[in-house]
Amino acid sequence: MKYKNAIFANQNFMETITKCNDYEDFSPKDSYRFNRFVKKLSTFGVDFEEVRVKIIKKYGEDDGEGTFSIPTDDTEKVKGFQTEFNELLNIEFEIEGINKVKFPMGLKLSPKEMGLMEEVFDMSELEEDSEKEEDKSSDTDVSTESSE
C-alpha cells in the first residue's frame, strides 16, 4: 500500500487511524494485521516528524525557549520552508507485507472518516452492498405518466 507523507499532516486521518486501532471487535487475525499496519505507519510517521522538525529549525527562529517558528516577514525563509515542506509532504512510502483488512461492519465512522480510510481498509463488501441497493432501487422505480 502506497501513501504520501501528507497523511501525517492530516490530523483527521491520524485521529481516525487511532479510532480504528481502538476498535475492539476485530477478529484476532484482523486485529493483528491492523496493529502491524499501524506500527509500520508509526515508523514512517516518526521519520516524517524528524525531517519536519529539521526543516522548521532550518528556516525558523528560536524564541529562546526551544520553540521555533517561521518568521512571516522574511519571505525568503517562508518560501524556502514552504518549498521543502511541500517536498516532504509529497514523498511516497510503501507499507509492504500487510494485506488490507476488511472493513469491520461494527466500526462506526462518519462519512468523512470513511473517506479517509478508503485506502486503508478493504471496502469491497461495502461496495457490493451499495451495488445491491442500487439494483433494488432501479427495480422498484416506477415511471408515472400523467394522462390528460
Phi, psi and omega in degrees: 000129181258141178221164172252152179303341181304336179297332181286340177269356181263099184301322179298319179298312183294321177295322180291322175301315179298316178301315179295320181293336178277350181297128188262354186256019171296151170295159179305319181296313180292324177299315179298312182296317181293321179295321176299318178301312182297320178297316179294320177299318180298323178298315177295325179296321177296316178299315179302313183297320179299315181290321179301315180296319178299319180294317179297317179294325180296318185255349184267174177239138180281133179276005180095347179246014178088005177261129181253143174217151181278123180291115185292342180274355179254091187298329179294316178292320179298313181296317178299316178298311182301318181297309182291322180293319177296322175300316179299315181297328184272357178291130178266149173221159183235135174259111185255158173082006179230121176280152177299142176273139175298139180298126180284122186298336180277350181282120183265115177232150175288164176304322179297315180294322178301317179299322179292332186264001183303326181272354182264315183257158170279110184260014186300325178296323179292321179294320178298316178298320180296318180295321179296318179297320179295320178297317180298315183292326179287333177287330184263355177294126179245126179275128178248132177247138178269137178254132183244000000 
